């Protein structure tokens, strides 16, 4: 949460997935959310972006048409529309760029163009798109980014009933501690695997 309130995120693409991402993110409360989508609103966009109206079609961009309603969601978040994505990323204030579709009215038609720009300016890059019942997601936070959560599930807790430390053993003339055995409550079977990070609390 401490990182979120300092974060400036750029949302690229304001159709269905983009506007939903922007809405949920703004409600969560980052420092700023910038919208980038220079494409003019089209009639078929009305079925995807719930903030667009018929009066927007062919007159304003999807980003500009969505701005007012998104600003109303959280007065503590700065929400604005940017017209130069490259300059915004190079400015150094953007931590994450979330691209939800290719922007045809832009030189950033290809996903890898924005990803490369983010890598060069130390910004995280998330791309995602939906195609009816399925979709995809791609995440690139640079070479130094480490993921410790292998399945995304909530942290599990178990009651420890006994910790049994093994005695010293002789191995090639040197004394070594034996294996320490940790037993959890008999009604629960733990799901930990080798390499998992485990914390003991309330000892």
C-alpha positions in Angstrom: 0.0 0.0 0.0 2.9 2.3 0.8 4.2 1.9 -2.8 0.8 2.3 -4.4 0.1 5.8 -3.0 3.4 7.0 -4.5 2.8 5.4 -7.9 2.1 7.1 -11.3 0.5 4.7 -13.7 -0.2 5.2 -17.4 -3.2 3.4 -19.0 -2.8 2.9 -22.7 -6.1 2.2 -24.4 -9.6 3.1 -23.1 -11.9 0.5 -24.4 -13.5 -2.2 -22.2 -10.4 -3.6 -20.4 -8.6 -0.2 -20.3 -11.5 1.7 -18.7 -12.1 -1.1 -16.2 -8.4 -1.2 -15.2 -8.4 2.6 -14.8 -11.5 2.6 -12.7 -10.3 -0.1 -10.3 -6.8 1.4 -10.1 -8.2 4.9 -9.3 -10.4 3.5 -6.6 -7.4 1.8 -5.0 -5.7 5.2 -4.6 -2.3 5.7 -6.4 -0.7 9.1 -6.7 -1.7 9.6 -10.4 -3.3 7.9 -13.3 -2.6 9.2 -16.8 -4.8 8.1 -19.8 -3.5 7.7 -23.3 -5.8 6.9 -26.2 -5.8 9.4 -29.0 -8.2 7.3 -31.1 -11.6 9.0 -31.6 -14.6 7.3 -30.0 -16.4 5.0 -32.4 -20.0 3.8 -32.2 -18.9 0.2 -31.4 -16.9 1.5 -28.4 -20.2 2.3 -26.6 -20.6 -1.4 -25.9 -17.2 -1.6 -24.3 -16.5 1.6 -22.4 -19.4 2.4 -20.0 -18.4 6.1 -19.8 -18.8 6.8 -23.5 -21.9 8.4 -24.9 -23.3 8.9 -28.4 -22.2 12.6 -28.3 -18.6 11.5 -28.0 -18.6 9.5 -31.2 -16.3 11.0 -33.9 -15.7 14.1 -31.8 -13.4 13.4 -28.9 -10.8 10.7 -28.1 -11.8 7.8 -25.8 -9.4 9.1 -23.2 -10.9 12.6 -23.2 -14.4 11.2 -23.1 -13.6 9.0 -20.1 -11.7 11.6 -18.1 -14.5 13.4 -16.2 -16.2 10.3 -14.9 -12.9 8.7 -13.9 -11.9 11.9 -12.0 -15.1 11.7 -9.9 -14.1 8.3 -8.5 -11.4 9.4 -6.2 -10.6 13.1 -5.4 -7.2 12.1 -4.0 -5.9 10.7 -7.3 -4.7 13.0 -10.0 -6.2 11.8 -13.3 -5.3 13.4 -16.6 -5.0 12.8 -20.3 -1.6 12.7 -22.0 -1.1 13.2 -25.7 2.6 12.2 -25.9 3.3 8.8 -24.4 7.0 8.8 -25.2 7.5 12.1 -23.4 5.5 11.0 -20.4 7.6 7.8 -20.0 10.9 9.6 -20.6 9.9 12.2 -18.0 11.0 9.7 -15.3 7.8 10.1 -13.1 6.0 7.0 -14.5 6.5 3.8 -12.6 4.1 1.5 -14.6 2.6 1.5 -18.1 -0.4 -0.7 -18.6 -1.2 -1.3 -22.3 -4.6 -2.8 -22.9 -4.7 -2.6 -26.7 -2.7 -1.5 -29.8 -3.3 2.2 -30.5 -3.8 2.7 -34.3 -3.5 6.5 -34.2 0.0 6.3 -32.7 3.5 5.3 -33.6 3.2 2.8 -30.8 1.1 0.3 -32.8 3.3 -2.6 -31.7 3.5 -3.8 -28.1 7.3 -4.1 -28.1 7.7 -0.4 -28.9 6.2 0.6 -25.5 7.9 -2.3 -23.7 11.3 -1.2 -25.0 10.7 2.4 -24.0 9.7 1.3 -20.5 12.9 -0.8 -20.1 15.0 2.1 -21.2 13.4 4.4 -18.6 13.1 2.0 -15.6 9.3 1.7 -15.8 7.3 -1.5 -15.4 5.3 -2.7 -18.4 2.1 -4.7 -18.3 0.2 -5.6 -21.5 -3.1 -7.3 -21.6 -6.0 -7.8 -23.9 -9.3 -9.7 -23.9 -10.9 -11.6 -26.8 -14.3 -12.6 -25.6 -13.9 -15.5 -23.2 -10.1 -15.5 -23.2 -7.2 -13.1 -23.1 -3.6 -12.7 -22.2 -1.3 -10.8 -19.9 2.4 -10.0 -20.2 4.5 -8.4 -17.5 8.0 -7.0 -17.7 9.5 -5.2 -14.7 13.1 -5.5 -15.9 15.9 -8.0 -15.4 16.2 -7.4 -11.7 12.6 -8.1 -10.9 12.1 -11.2 -8.8 8.8 -13.1 -8.3 8.7 -15.0 -5.0 5.0 -16.0 -5.2 4.8 -19.0 -7.5 1.0 -19.5 -7.5 -0.6 -16.2 -6.5 -2.6 -17.8 -3.7 -3.1 -16.2 -0.3 -0.5 -16.9 2.4 -1.3 -20.1 4.3 -1.0 -20.4 8.1 -0.6 -23.7 10.1 -0.3 -24.5 13.8 3.0 -25.9 14.8 2.7 -28.6 17.5 6.4 -29.6 17.8 9.9 -28.6 16.7 12.4 -31.4 17.2 16.0 -30.5 16.7 18.3 -33.4 15.6 21.4 -34.2 17.5 25.0 -33.6 16.3 26.4 -36.1 13.8 30.0 -36.8 12.7 30.6 -36.3 9.0 34.2 -36.6 7.7 35.6 -35.7 11.1 33.4 -32.6 11.6 30.4 -32.2 13.8 27.2 -31.3 12.0 23.7 -30.6 13.3 21.1 -33.2 12.4 17.8 -32.5 10.6 15.3 -30.3 12.5 11.8 -31.7 12.1 8.8 -29.4 12.3 5.4 -31.0 12.9 2.1 -29.2 12.2 -1.3 -29.9 13.8 -2.5 -33.4 12.8 -5.8 -32.1 11.4 -4.0 -30.0 8.8 -1.6 -31.0 6.1 0.8 -28.2 5.1 1.3 -27.3 1.4 4.9 -25.9 1.7 7.5 -27.0 -0.9 11.2 -26.9 -0.9 12.4 -23.3 -1.4 9.3 -21.7 0.2 9.8 -18.8 2.6 8.4 -19.7 6.0 7.9 -17.3 9.0 7.3 -18.5 12.5 5.1 -16.2 14.6 3.8 -16.1 18.2 6.6 -18.4 19.4 
